[in-house]
């Protein structure tokens, strides 16, 4: 029996983000996209300050959104 490979990169954080903060990742993506901020570290700092998110979780979400949106 073969199992799916474990997610790598930012997606590896998604299960723990959903469990710890009680929202699906899709909602966090919408929150990030609705922010007037645009810089990676600005968004990370905002998630940390506004939502009490840890640095690794905030960084993973921002990186994933920016990759999905074609930004670096």
PQR file of N, CA, C, O and H, with PARSE charges and radii, in Angstrom:
ATOM      1  N   UNK A   1       0.844  -1.175   0.000 -0.4000 1.5000
ATOM      2  CA  UNK A   1       0.000   0.000   0.000 -0.0000 2.0000
ATOM      3  C   UNK A   1       0.890   1.238   0.000  0.5500 1.7000
ATOM      4  O   UNK A   1       1.779   1.359   0.843 -0.5500 1.4000
ATOM      5  N   UNK A   2       0.666   2.137  -0.914 -0.4000 1.5000
ATOM      6  CA  UNK A   2       1.473   3.338  -1.060 -0.0000 2.0000
ATOM      7  C   UNK A   2       0.708   4.537  -0.520  0.5500 1.7000
ATOM      8  O   UNK A   2      -0.468   4.721  -0.835 -0.5500 1.4000
ATOM      9  H   UNK A   2      -0.057   2.038  -1.599  0.4000 1.0000
ATOM     10  N   UNK A   3       1.362   5.343   0.282 -0.4000 1.5000
ATOM     11  CA  UNK A   3       0.718   6.562   0.773 -0.0000 2.0000
ATOM     12  C   UNK A   3       1.252   7.751  -0.013  0.5500 1.7000
ATOM     13  O   UNK A   3       2.326   7.689  -0.610 -0.5500 1.4000
ATOM     14  H   UNK A   3       2.318   5.194   0.538  0.4000 1.0000
ATOM     15  N   UNK A   4       0.488   8.826  -0.001 -0.4000 1.5000
ATOM     16  CA  UNK A   4       0.897  10.033  -0.708 -0.0000 2.0000
ATOM     17  C   UNK A   4       2.147  10.594  -0.041  0.5500 1.7000
ATOM     18  O   UNK A   4       2.294  10.494   1.177 -0.5500 1.4000
ATOM     19  H   UNK A   4      -0.385   8.876   0.484  0.4000 1.0000
ATOM     20  N   UNK A   5       3.045  11.178  -0.817 -0.4000 1.5000
ATOM     21  CA  UNK A   5       4.236  11.763  -0.213 -0.0000 2.0000
ATOM     22  C   UNK A   5       3.872  12.933   0.701  0.5500 1.7000
ATOM     23  O   UNK A   5       2.908  13.656   0.449 -0.5500 1.4000
ATOM     24  H   UNK A   5       2.926  11.260  -1.807  0.4000 1.0000
ATOM     25  N   UNK A   6       4.639  13.103   1.741 -0.4000 1.5000
ATOM     26  CA  UNK A   6       4.391  14.210   2.669 -0.0000 2.0000
ATOM     27  C   UNK A   6       4.618  15.530   1.942  0.5500 1.7000
ATOM     28  O   UNK A   6       5.522  15.641   1.114 -0.5500 1.4000
ATOM     29  H   UNK A   6       5.422  12.516   1.946  0.4000 1.0000
ATOM     30  N   UNK A   7       3.794  16.530   2.255 -0.4000 1.5000
ATOM     31  CA  UNK A   7       3.991  17.837   1.614 -0.0000 2.0000
ATOM     32  C   UNK A   7       5.349  18.411   1.993  0.5500 1.7000
ATOM     33  O   UNK A   7       5.864  18.161   3.082 -0.5500 1.4000
ATOM     34  H   UNK A   7       3.060  16.439   2.928  0.4000 1.0000
ATOM     35  N   UNK A   8       5.910  19.173   1.090 -0.4000 1.5000
ATOM     36  CA  UNK A   8       7.195  19.816   1.324 -0.0000 2.0000
ATOM     37  C   UNK A   8       7.012  21.332   1.265  0.5500 1.7000
ATOM     38  O   UNK A   8       5.991  21.820   0.779 -0.5500 1.4000
ATOM     39  H   UNK A   8       5.492  19.376   0.205  0.4000 1.0000
ATOM     40  N   UNK A   9       7.977  22.053   1.748 -0.4000 1.5000
ATOM     41  CA  UNK A   9       7.940  23.503   1.708 -0.0000 2.0000
ATOM     42  C   UNK A   9       6.839  24.055   2.589  0.5500 1.7000
ATOM     43  O   UNK A   9       6.476  23.432   3.586 -0.5500 1.4000
ATOM     44  H   UNK A   9       8.806  21.657   2.143  0.4000 1.0000
ATOM     45  N   UNK A  10       6.297  25.222   2.238 -0.4000 1.5000
ATOM     46  CA  UNK A  10       5.279  25.848   3.074 -0.0000 2.0000
ATOM     47  C   UNK A  10       4.080  24.951   3.373  0.5500 1.7000
ATOM     48  O   UNK A  10       3.513  25.022   4.463 -0.5500 1.4000
ATOM     49  H   UNK A  10       6.593  25.729   1.428  0.4000 1.0000
ATOM     50  N   UNK A  11       3.693  24.117   2.427 -0.4000 1.5000
ATOM     51  CA  UNK A  11       2.511  23.260   2.632 -0.0000 2.0000
ATOM     52  C   UNK A  11       2.697  22.283   3.790  0.5500 1.7000
ATOM     53  O   UNK A  11       1.711  21.794   4.343 -0.5500 1.4000
ATOM     54  H   UNK A  11       4.154  24.059   1.541  0.4000 1.0000
ATOM     55  N   UNK A  12       3.936  21.991   4.163 -0.4000 1.5000
ATOM     56  CA  UNK A  12       4.157  21.070   5.286 -0.0000 2.0000
ATOM     57  C   UNK A  12       3.662  21.666   6.598  0.5500 1.7000
ATOM     58  O   UNK A  12       3.422  20.930   7.555 -0.5500 1.4000
ATOM     59  H   UNK A  12       4.736  22.388   3.714  0.4000 1.0000
ATOM     60  N   UNK A  13       3.506  22.972   6.658 -0.4000 1.5000
ATOM     61  CA  UNK A  13       3.014  23.644   7.854 -0.0000 2.0000
ATOM     62  C   UNK A  13       1.483  23.701   7.925  0.5500 1.7000
ATOM     63  O   UNK A  13       0.931  23.943   8.999 -0.5500 1.4000
ATOM     64  H   UNK A  13       3.701  23.570   5.880  0.4000 1.0000
ATOM     65  N   UNK A  14       0.801  23.487   6.818 -0.4000 1.5000
ATOM     66  CA  UNK A  14      -0.642  23.726   6.760 -0.0000 2.0000
ATOM     67  C   UNK A  14      -1.459  22.949   7.788  0.5500 1.7000
ATOM     68  O   UNK A  14      -2.329  23.543   8.425 -0.5500 1.4000
ATOM     69  H   UNK A  14       1.250  23.291   5.946  0.4000 1.0000
ATOM     70  N   UNK A  15      -1.224  21.651   7.980 -0.4000 1.5000
ATOM     71  CA  UNK A  15      -2.030  20.939   8.983 -0.0000 2.0000
ATOM     72  C   UNK A  15      -1.899  21.531  10.389  0.5500 1.7000
ATOM     73  O   UNK A  15      -2.893  21.654  11.105 -0.5500 1.4000
ATOM     74  H   UNK A  15      -0.518  21.169   7.462  0.4000 1.0000
ATOM     75  N   UNK A  16      -0.687  21.894  10.782 -0.4000 1.5000
ATOM     76  CA  UNK A  16      -0.516  22.452  12.122 -0.0000 2.0000
ATOM     77  C   UNK A  16      -1.083  23.871  12.213  0.5500 1.7000
ATOM     78  O   UNK A  16      -1.556  24.274  13.275 -0.5500 1.4000
ATOM     79  H   UNK A  16       0.120  21.794  10.200  0.4000 1.0000
ATOM     80  N   UNK A  17      -1.044  24.628  11.122 -0.4000 1.5000
ATOM     81  CA  UNK A  17      -1.645  25.972  11.109 -0.0000 2.0000
ATOM     82  C   UNK A  17      -3.147  25.859  11.317  0.5500 1.7000
ATOM     83  O   UNK A  17      -3.721  26.578  12.134 -0.5500 1.4000
ATOM     84  H   UNK A  17      -0.660  24.301  10.259  0.4000 1.0000
ATOM     85  N   UNK A  18      -3.780  24.960  10.580 -0.4000 1.5000
ATOM     86  CA  UNK A  18      -5.232  24.790  10.713 -0.0000 2.0000
ATOM     87  C   UNK A  18      -5.607  24.339  12.125  0.5500 1.7000
ATOM     88  O   UNK A  18      -6.590  24.817  12.691 -0.5500 1.4000
ATOM     89  H   UNK A  18      -3.314  24.376   9.916  0.4000 1.0000
ATOM     90  N   UNK A  19      -4.838  23.435  12.680 -0.4000 1.5000
ATOM     91  CA  UNK A  19      -5.126  22.930  14.022 -0.0000 2.0000
ATOM     92  C   UNK A  19      -4.919  24.020  15.079  0.5500 1.7000
ATOM     93  O   UNK A  19      -5.762  24.201  15.958 -0.5500 1.4000
ATOM     94  H   UNK A  19      -4.040  23.046  12.220  0.4000 1.0000
ATOM     95  N   UNK A  20      -3.818  24.733  14.997 -0.4000 1.5000
ATOM     96  CA  UNK A  20      -3.477  25.719  16.025 -0.0000 2.0000
ATOM     97  C   UNK A  20      -4.358  26.963  15.972  0.5500 1.7000
ATOM     98  O   UNK A  20      -4.734  27.492  17.018 -0.5500 1.4000
ATOM     99  H   UNK A  20      -3.133  24.586  14.283  0.4000 1.0000
ATOM    100  N   UNK A  21      -4.692  27.438  14.781 -0.4000 1.5000
ATOM    101  CA  UNK A  21      -5.402  28.715  14.662 -0.0000 2.0000
ATOM    102  C   UNK A  21      -6.879  28.560  14.295  0.5500 1.7000
ATOM    103  O   UNK A  21      -7.603  29.552  14.213 -0.5500 1.4000
ATOM    104  H   UNK A  21      -4.386  27.008  13.931  0.4000 1.0000
ATOM    105  N   UNK A  22      -7.325  27.329  14.076 -0.4000 1.5000
ATOM    106  CA  UNK A  22      -8.750  27.060  13.911 -0.0000 2.0000
ATOM    107  C   UNK A  22      -9.403  27.551  12.636  0.5500 1.7000
ATOM    108  O   UNK A  22     -10.625  27.684  12.580 -0.5500 1.4000
ATOM    109  H   UNK A  22      -6.736  26.523  14.143  0.4000 1.0000
ATOM    110  N   UNK A  23      -8.623  27.819  11.627 -0.4000 1.5000
ATOM    111  CA  UNK A  23      -9.165  28.253  10.331 -0.0000 2.0000
ATOM    112  C   UNK A  23      -8.501  27.438   9.233  0.5500 1.7000
ATOM    113  O   UNK A  23      -7.328  27.083   9.349 -0.5500 1.4000
ATOM    114  H   UNK A  23      -7.630  27.711  11.672  0.4000 1.0000
ATOM    115  N   UNK A  24      -9.233  27.138   8.173 -0.4000 1.5000
ATOM    116  CA  UNK A  24      -8.595  26.453   7.047 -0.0000 2.0000
ATOM    117  C   UNK A  24      -7.599  27.387   6.351  0.5500 1.7000
ATOM    118  O   UNK A  24      -7.738  28.609   6.397 -0.5500 1.4000
ATOM    119  H   UNK A  24     -10.186  27.426   8.079  0.4000 1.0000
ATOM    120  N   UNK A  25      -6.624  26.804   5.727 -0.4000 1.5000
ATOM    121  CA  UNK A  25      -5.599  27.578   5.030 -0.0000 2.0000
ATOM    122  C   UNK A  25      -6.228  28.491   3.987  0.5500 1.7000
ATOM    123  O   UNK A  25      -5.749  29.606   3.779 -0.5500 1.4000
ATOM    124  H   UNK A  25      -6.511  25.811   5.690  0.4000 1.0000
ATOM    125  N   UNK A  26      -7.284  28.043   3.332 -0.4000 1.5000
ATOM    126  CA  UNK A  26      -7.942  28.889   2.317 -0.0000 2.0000
ATOM    127  C   UNK A  26      -8.419  30.211   2.923  0.5500 1.7000
ATOM    128  O   UNK A  26      -8.369  31.246   2.258 -0.5500 1.4000
ATOM    129  H   UNK A  26      -7.673  27.137   3.501  0.4000 1.0000
ATOM    130  N   UNK A  27      -8.879  30.188   4.170 -0.4000 1.5000
ATOM    131  CA  UNK A  27      -9.291  31.433   4.835 -0.0000 2.0000
ATOM    132  C   UNK A  27      -8.085  32.319   5.111  0.5500 1.7000
ATOM    133  O   UNK A  27      -8.155  33.536   4.941 -0.5500 1.4000
ATOM    134  H   UNK A  27      -8.920  29.347   4.710  0.4000 1.0000
ATOM    135  N   UNK A  28      -6.977  31.712   5.538 -0.4000 1.5000
ATOM    136  CA  UNK A  28      -5.771  32.506   5.777 -0.0000 2.0000
ATOM    137  C   UNK A  28      -5.275  33.142   4.482  0.5500 1.7000
ATOM    138  O   UNK A  28      -4.809  34.281   4.477 -0.5500 1.4000
ATOM    139  H   UNK A  28      -6.920  30.723   5.677  0.4000 1.0000
ATOM    140  N   UNK A  29      -5.379  32.396   3.389 -0.4000 1.5000
ATOM    141  CA  UNK A  29      -4.991  32.964   2.092 -0.0000 2.0000
ATOM    142  C   UNK A  29      -5.851  34.196   1.786  0.5500 1.7000
ATOM    143  O   UNK A  29      -5.330  35.211   1.324 -0.5500 1.4000
ATOM    144  H   UNK A  29      -5.757  31.470   3.393  0.4000 1.0000
ATOM    145  N   UNK A  30      -7.139  34.117   2.034 -0.4000 1.5000
ATOM    146  CA  UNK A  30      -8.042  35.248   1.785 -0.0000 2.0000
ATOM    147  C   UNK A  30      -7.702  36.428   2.689  0.5500 1.7000
ATOM    148  O   UNK A  30      -7.738  37.578   2.249 -0.5500 1.4000
ATOM    149  H   UNK A  30      -7.563  33.292   2.409  0.4000 1.0000
ATOM    150  N   UNK A  31      -7.372  36.152   3.947 -0.4000 1.5000
ATOM    151  CA  UNK A  31      -6.983  37.206   4.889 -0.0000 2.0000
ATOM    152  C   UNK A  31      -5.740  37.922   4.362  0.5500 1.7000
ATOM    153  O   UNK A  31      -5.682  39.152   4.351 -0.5500 1.4000
ATOM    154  H   UNK A  31      -7.343  35.218   4.305  0.4000 1.0000
ATOM    155  N   UNK A  32      -4.759  37.154   3.933 -0.4000 1.5000
ATOM    156  CA  UNK A  32      -3.517  37.746   3.419 -0.0000 2.0000
ATOM    157  C   UNK A  32      -3.789  38.562   2.169  0.5500 1.7000
ATOM    158  O   UNK A  32      -3.272  39.670   2.026 -0.5500 1.4000
ATOM    159  H   UNK A  32      -4.805  36.155   3.942  0.4000 1.0000
ATOM    160  N   UNK A  33      -4.586  38.032   1.273 -0.4000 1.5000
ATOM    161  CA  UNK A  33      -4.883  38.756   0.023 -0.0000 2.0000
ATOM    162  C   UNK A  33      -5.707  40.013   0.263  0.5500 1.7000
ATOM    163  O   UNK A  33      -5.665  40.939  -0.547 -0.5500 1.4000
ATOM    164  H   UNK A  33      -5.006  37.132   1.389  0.4000 1.0000
ATOM    165  N   UNK A  34      -6.450  40.062   1.352 -0.4000 1.5000
ATOM    166  CA  UNK A  34      -7.265  41.249   1.639 -0.0000 2.0000
ATOM    167  C   UNK A  34      -6.464  42.351   2.327  0.5500 1.7000
ATOM    168  O   UNK A  34      -6.947  43.475   2.463 -0.5500 1.4000
ATOM    169  H   UNK A  34      -6.485  39.310   2.010  0.4000 1.0000
ATOM    170  N   UNK A  35      -5.256  42.040   2.757 -0.4000 1.5000
ATOM    171  CA  UNK A  35      -4.424  43.031   3.432 -0.0000 2.0000
ATOM    172  C   UNK A  35      -3.936  44.079   2.442  0.5500 1.7000
ATOM    173  O   UNK A  35      -3.635  43.755   1.293 -0.5500 1.4000
ATOM    174  H   UNK A  35      -4.864  41.127   2.646  0.4000 1.0000
ATOM    175  N   UNK A  36      -3.856  45.332   2.877 -0.4000 1.5000
ATOM    176  CA  UNK A  36      -3.290  46.360   2.003 -0.0000 2.0000
ATOM    177  C   UNK A  36      -1.766  46.265   1.903  0.5500 1.7000
ATOM    178  O   UNK A  36      -1.154  46.944   1.078 -0.5500 1.4000
ATOM    179  H   UNK A  36      -4.101  45.595   3.811  0.4000 1.0000
ATOM    180  N   UNK A  37      -1.162  45.435   2.731 -0.4000 1.5000
ATOM    181  CA  UNK A  37       0.290  45.274   2.705 -0.0000 2.0000
ATOM    182  C   UNK A  37       0.694  44.398   1.530  0.5500 1.7000
ATOM    183  O   UNK A  37      -0.104  43.592   1.050 -0.5500 1.4000
ATOM    184  H   UNK A  37      -1.658  44.883   3.400  0.4000 1.0000
ATOM    185  N   UNK A  38       1.930  44.552   1.063 -0.4000 1.5000
ATOM    186  CA  UNK A  38       2.356  43.748  -0.078 -0.0000 2.0000
ATOM    187  C   UNK A  38       3.703  43.067   0.124  0.5500 1.7000
ATOM    188  O   UNK A  38       3.966  42.038  -0.498 -0.5500 1.4000
ATOM    189  H   UNK A  38       2.578  45.206   1.453  0.4000 1.0000
ATOM    190  N   UNK A  39       4.550  43.609   0.969 -0.4000 1.5000
ATOM    191  CA  UNK A  39       5.870  43.021   1.170 -0.0000 2.0000
ATOM    192  C   UNK A  39       5.792  41.738   1.987  0.5500 1.7000
ATOM    193  O   UNK A  39       4.964  41.614   2.890 -0.5500 1.4000
ATOM    194  H   UNK A  39       4.335  44.445   1.474  0.4000 1.0000
ATOM    195  N   UNK A  40       6.650  40.799   1.666 -0.4000 1.5000
ATOM    196  CA  UNK A  40       6.652  39.509   2.358 -0.0000 2.0000
ATOM    197  C   UNK A  40       6.784  39.694   3.871  0.5500 1.7000
ATOM    198  O   UNK A  40       5.937  39.223   4.630 -0.5500 1.4000
ATOM    199  H   UNK A  40       7.322  40.900   0.933  0.4000 1.0000
ATOM    200  N   UNK A  41       7.830  40.371   4.304 -0.4000 1.5000
ATOM    201  CA  UNK A  41       8.059  40.509   5.740 -0.0000 2.0000
ATOM    202  C   UNK A  41       7.036  41.417   6.406  0.5500 1.7000
ATOM    203  O   UNK A  41       6.747  41.248   7.591 -0.5500 1.4000
ATOM    204  H   UNK A  41       8.518  40.754   3.687  0.4000 1.0000
ATOM    205  N   UNK A  42       6.483  42.377   5.670 -0.4000 1.5000
ATOM    206  CA  UNK A  42       5.387  43.193   6.202 -0.0000 2.0000
ATOM    207  C   UNK A  42       4.194  42.308   6.540  0.5500 1.7000
ATOM    208  O   UNK A  42       3.597  42.431   7.609 -0.5500 1.4000
ATOM    209  H   UNK A  42       6.718  42.514   4.707  0.4000 1.0000
ATOM    210  N   UNK A  43       3.859  41.423   5.622 -0.4000 1.5000
ATOM    211  CA  UNK A  43       2.729  40.525   5.832 -0.0000 2.0000
ATOM    212  C   UNK A  43       2.996  39.547   6.970  0.5500 1.7000
ATOM    213  O   UNK A  43       2.099  39.261   7.763 -0.5500 1.4000
ATOM    214  H   UNK A  43       4.344  41.323   4.753  0.4000 1.0000
ATOM    215  N   UNK A  44       4.214  39.033   7.057 -0.4000 1.5000
ATOM    216  CA  UNK A  44       4.574  38.126   8.149 -0.0000 2.0000
ATOM    217  C   UNK A  44       4.413  38.848   9.484  0.5500 1.7000
ATOM    218  O   UNK A  44       3.795  38.316  10.406 -0.5500 1.4000
ATOM    219  H   UNK A  44       4.943  39.265   6.413  0.4000 1.0000
ATOM    220  N   UNK A  45       4.962  40.049   9.593 -0.4000 1.5000
ATOM    221  CA  UNK A  45       4.865  40.823  10.839 -0.0000 2.0000
ATOM    222  C   UNK A  45       3.407  41.125  11.181  0.5500 1.7000
ATOM    223  O   UNK A  45       3.021  41.084  12.349 -0.5500 1.4000
ATOM    224  H   UNK A  45       5.464  40.482   8.844  0.4000 1.0000
ATOM    225  N   UNK A  46       2.610  41.423  10.181 -0.4000 1.5000
ATOM    226  CA  UNK A  46       1.194  41.717  10.388 -0.0000 2.0000
ATOM    227  C   UNK A  46       0.452  40.497  10.933  0.5500 1.7000
ATOM    228  O   UNK A  46      -0.320  40.621  11.884 -0.5500 1.4000
ATOM    229  H   UNK A  46       2.923  41.457   9.232  0.4000 1.0000
ATOM    230  N   UNK A  47       0.674  39.322  10.344 -0.4000 1.5000
ATOM    231  CA  UNK A  47       0.028  38.107  10.839 -0.0000 2.0000
ATOM    232  C   UNK A  47       0.453  37.805  12.271  0.5500 1.7000
ATOM    233  O   UNK A  47      -0.362  37.377  13.088 -0.5500 1.4000
ATOM    234  H   UNK A  47       1.301  39.221   9.572  0.4000 1.0000
ATOM    235  N   UNK A  48       1.714  38.026  12.570 -0.4000 1.5000
ATOM    236  CA  UNK A  48       2.217  37.789  13.914 -0.0000 2.0000
ATOM    237  C   UNK A  48       1.567  38.750  14.911  0.5500 1.7000
ATOM    238  O   UNK A  48       1.128  38.328  15.981 -0.5500 1.4000
ATOM    239  H   UNK A  48       2.376  38.374  11.906  0.4000 1.0000
ATOM    240  N   UNK A  49       1.504  40.024  14.570 -0.4000 1.5000
ATOM    241  CA  UNK A  49       0.948  41.031  15.475 -0.0000 2.0000
ATOM    242  C   UNK A  49      -0.566  40.991  15.586  0.5500 1.7000
ATOM    243  O   UNK A  49      -1.119  41.090  16.681 -0.5500 1.4000
ATOM    244  H   UNK A  49       1.860  40.367  13.701  0.4000 1.0000
ATOM    245  N   UNK A  50      -1.225  40.846  14.462 -0.4000 1.5000
ATOM    246  CA  UNK A  50      -2.692  40.909  14.419 -0.0000 2.0000
ATOM    247  C   UNK A  50      -3.351  39.611  14.864  0.5500 1.7000
ATOM    248  O   UNK A  50      -4.416  39.637  15.481 -0.5500 1.4000
ATOM    249  H   UNK A  50      -0.775  40.765  13.572  0.4000 1.0000
ATOM    250  N   UNK A  51      -2.732  38.484  14.558 -0.4000 1.5000
ATOM    251  CA  UNK A  51      -3.365  37.191  14.818 -0.0000 2.0000
ATOM    252  C   UNK A  51      -2.579  36.310  15.784  0.5500 1.7000
ATOM    253  O   UNK A  51      -2.988  35.181  16.052 -0.5500 1.4000
ATOM    254  H   UNK A  51      -1.867  38.463  14.057  0.4000 1.0000
ATOM    255  N   UNK A  52      -1.464  36.801  16.309 -0.4000 1.5000
ATOM    256  CA  UNK A  52      -0.675  36.039  17.257 -0.0000 2.0000
ATOM    257  C   UNK A  52      -0.032  34.801  16.654  0.5500 1.7000
ATOM    258  O   UNK A  52       0.232  33.825  17.356 -0.5500 1.4000
ATOM    259  H   UNK A  52      -1.131  37.718  16.090  0.4000 1.0000
ATOM    260  N   UNK A  53       0.211  34.842  15.384 -0.4000 1.5000
ATOM    261  CA  UNK A  53       0.761  33.700  14.671 -0.0000 2.0000
ATOM    262  C   UNK A  53       2.271  33.623  14.884  0.5500 1.7000
ATOM    263  O   UNK A  53       2.940  34.652  14.981 -0.5500 1.4000
ATOM    264  H   UNK A  53      -0.004  35.635  14.814  0.4000 1.0000
ATOM    265  N   UNK A  54       2.803  32.415  14.955 -0.4000 1.5000
ATOM    266  CA  UNK A  54       4.242  32.236  15.045 -0.0000 2.0000
ATOM    267  C   UNK A  54       4.914  32.592  13.734  0.5500 1.7000
ATOM    268  O   UNK A  54       4.282  32.586  12.677 -0.5500 1.4000
ATOM    269  H   UNK A  54       2.260  31.579  14.876  0.4000 1.0000
ATOM    270  N   UNK A  55       6.203  32.901  13.808 -0.4000 1.5000
ATOM    271  CA  UNK A  55       6.928  33.338  12.620 -0.0000 2.0000
ATOM    272  C   UNK A  55       6.918  32.289  11.507  0.5500 1.7000
ATOM    273  O   UNK A  55       6.669  32.623  10.349 -0.5500 1.4000
ATOM    274  H   UNK A  55       6.717  32.905  14.666  0.4000 1.0000
ATOM    275  N   UNK A  56       7.184  31.039  11.840 -0.4000 1.5000
ATOM    276  CA  UNK A  56       7.235  29.988  10.824 -0.0000 2.0000
ATOM    277  C   UNK A  56       5.907  29.798  10.118  0.5500 1.7000
ATOM    278  O   UNK A  56       5.861  29.629   8.900 -0.5500 1.4000
ATOM    279  H   UNK A  56       7.386  30.767  12.781  0.4000 1.0000
ATOM    280  N   UNK A  57       4.814  29.827  10.893 -0.4000 1.5000
ATOM    281  CA  UNK A  57       3.483  29.665  10.298 -0.0000 2.0000
ATOM    282  C   UNK A  57       3.141  30.853   9.402  0.5500 1.7000
ATOM    283  O   UNK A  57       2.662  30.677   8.282 -0.5500 1.4000
ATOM    284  H   UNK A  57       4.852  29.965  11.883  0.4000 1.0000
ATOM    285  N   UNK A  58       3.390  32.063   9.901 -0.4000 1.5000
ATOM    286  CA  UNK A  58       3.101  33.261   9.106 -0.0000 2.0000
ATOM    287  C   UNK A  58       3.937  33.268   7.826  0.5500 1.7000
ATOM    288  O   UNK A  58       3.426  33.570   6.747 -0.5500 1.4000
ATOM    289  H   UNK A  58       3.779  32.207  10.811  0.4000 1.0000
ATOM    290  N   UNK A  59       5.202  32.939   7.947 -0.4000 1.5000
ATOM    291  CA  UNK A  59       6.093  32.918   6.792 -0.0000 2.0000
ATOM    292  C   UNK A  59       5.634  31.891   5.759  0.5500 1.7000
ATOM    293  O   UNK A  59       5.647  32.166   4.559 -0.5500 1.4000
ATOM    294  H   UNK A  59       5.617  32.693   8.823  0.4000 1.0000
ATOM    295  N   UNK A  60       5.231  30.714   6.221 -0.4000 1.5000
ATOM    296  CA  UNK A  60       4.772  29.663   5.304 -0.0000 2.0000
ATOM    297  C   UNK A  60       3.532  30.106   4.540  0.5500 1.7000
ATOM    298  O   UNK A  60       3.442  29.890   3.331 -0.5500 1.4000
ATOM    299  H   UNK A  60       5.220  30.490   7.196  0.4000 1.0000
ATOM    300  N   UNK A  61       2.576  30.722   5.226 -0.4000 1.5000
ATOM    301  CA  UNK A  61       1.350  31.181   4.565 -0.0000 2.0000
ATOM    302  C   UNK A  61       1.651  32.258   3.530  0.5500 1.7000
ATOM    303  O   UNK A  61       1.164  32.197   2.401 -0.5500 1.4000
ATOM    304  H   UNK A  61       2.649  30.898   6.208  0.4000 1.0000
ATOM    305  N   UNK A  62       2.454  33.240   3.918 -0.4000 1.5000
ATOM    306  CA  UNK A  62       2.781  34.330   2.986 -0.0000 2.0000
ATOM    307  C   UNK A  62       3.542  33.789   1.780  0.5500 1.7000
ATOM    308  O   UNK A  62       3.258  34.172   0.645 -0.5500 1.4000
ATOM    309  H   UNK A  62       2.850  33.289   4.835  0.4000 1.0000
ATOM    310  N   UNK A  63       4.498  32.909   2.016 -0.4000 1.5000
ATOM    311  CA  UNK A  63       5.259  32.328   0.904 -0.0000 2.0000
ATOM    312  C   UNK A  63       4.347  31.567  -0.049  0.5500 1.7000
ATOM    313  O   UNK A  63       4.500  31.662  -1.267 -0.5500 1.4000
ATOM    314  H   UNK A  63       4.729  32.598   2.938  0.4000 1.0000
ATOM    315  N   UNK A  64       3.403  30.817   0.499 -0.4000 1.5000
ATOM    316  CA  UNK A  64       2.491  30.038  -0.343 -0.0000 2.0000
ATOM    317  C   UNK A  64       1.582  30.944  -1.165  0.5500 1.7000
ATOM    318  O   UNK A  64       1.365  30.695  -2.351 -0.5500 1.4000
ATOM    319  H   UNK A  64       3.279  30.740   1.489  0.4000 1.0000
ATOM    320  N   UNK A  65       1.056  31.983  -0.549 -0.4000 1.5000
ATOM    321  CA  UNK A  65       0.174  32.917  -1.272 -0.0000 2.0000
ATOM    322  C   UNK A  65       0.960  33.604  -2.371  0.5500 1.7000
ATOM    323  O   UNK A  65       0.487  33.703  -3.503 -0.5500 1.4000
ATOM    324  H   UNK A  65       1.233  32.185   0.414  0.4000 1.0000
ATOM    325  N   UNK A  66       2.146  34.077  -2.054 -0.4000 1.5000
ATOM    326  CA  UNK A  66       2.938  34.798  -3.055 -0.0000 2.0000
ATOM    327  C   UNK A  66       3.334  33.875  -4.207  0.5500 1.7000
ATOM    328  O   UNK A  66       3.358  34.307  -5.359 -0.5500 1.4000
ATOM    329  H   UNK A  66       2.531  33.997  -1.134  0.4000 1.0000
ATOM    330  N   UNK A  67       3.641  32.619  -3.914 -0.4000 1.5000
ATOM    331  CA  UNK A  67       3.968  31.663  -4.974 -0.0000 2.0000
ATOM    332  C   UNK A  67       2.756  31.383  -5.850  0.5500 1.7000
ATOM    333  O   UNK A  67       2.861  31.315  -7.074 -0.5500 1.4000
ATOM    334  H   UNK A  67       3.622  32.268  -2.978  0.4000 1.0000
ATOM    335  N   UNK A  68       1.599  31.222  -5.203 -0.4000 1.5000
ATOM    336  CA  UNK A  68       0.364  30.957  -5.942 -0.0000 2.0000
ATOM    337  C   UNK A  68      -0.011  32.137  -6.833  0.5500 1.7000
ATOM    338  O   UNK A  68      -0.551  31.961  -7.925 -0.5500 1.4000
ATOM    339  H   UNK A  68       1.513  31.277  -4.208  0.4000 1.0000
ATOM    340  N   UNK A  69       0.283  33.338  -6.351 -0.4000 1.5000
ATOM    341  CA  UNK A  69      -0.046  34.547  -7.104 -0.0000 2.0000
ATOM    342  C   UNK A  69       1.056  34.958  -8.087  0.5500 1.7000
ATOM    343  O   UNK A  69       0.937  35.979  -8.765 -0.5500 1.4000
ATOM    344  H   UNK A  69       0.722  33.481  -5.464  0.4000 1.0000
ATOM    345  N   UNK A  70       2.126  34.163  -8.162 -0.4000 1.5000
ATOM    346  CA  UNK A  70       3.200  34.449  -9.098 -0.0000 2.0000
ATOM    347  C   UNK A  70       4.135  35.552  -8.652  0.5500 1.7000
ATOM    348  O   UNK A  70       4.824  36.156  -9.474 -0.5500 1.4000
ATOM    349  H   UNK A  70       2.223  33.334  -7.611  0.4000 1.0000
ATOM    350  N   UNK A  71       4.163  35.822  -7.345 -0.4000 1.5000
ATOM    351  CA  UNK A  71       5.087  36.835  -6.801 -0.0000 2.0000
ATOM    352  C   UNK A  71       6.154  36.119  -6.000  0.5500 1.7000
ATOM    353  O   UNK A  71       5.943  35.003  -5.526 -0.5500 1.4000
ATOM    354  H   UNK A  71       3.603  35.331  -6.677  0.4000 1.0000
ATOM    355  N   UNK A  72       7.279  36.751  -5.852 -0.4000 1.5000
ATOM    356  CA  UNK A  72       8.368  36.184  -5.041 -0.0000 2.0000
ATOM    357  C   UNK A  72       8.534  36.929  -3.779  0.5500 1.7000
ATOM    358  O   UNK A  72       9.402  36.593  -2.974 -0.5500 1.4000
ATOM    359  H   UNK A  72       7.450  37.658  -6.237  0.4000 1.0000
TER
END
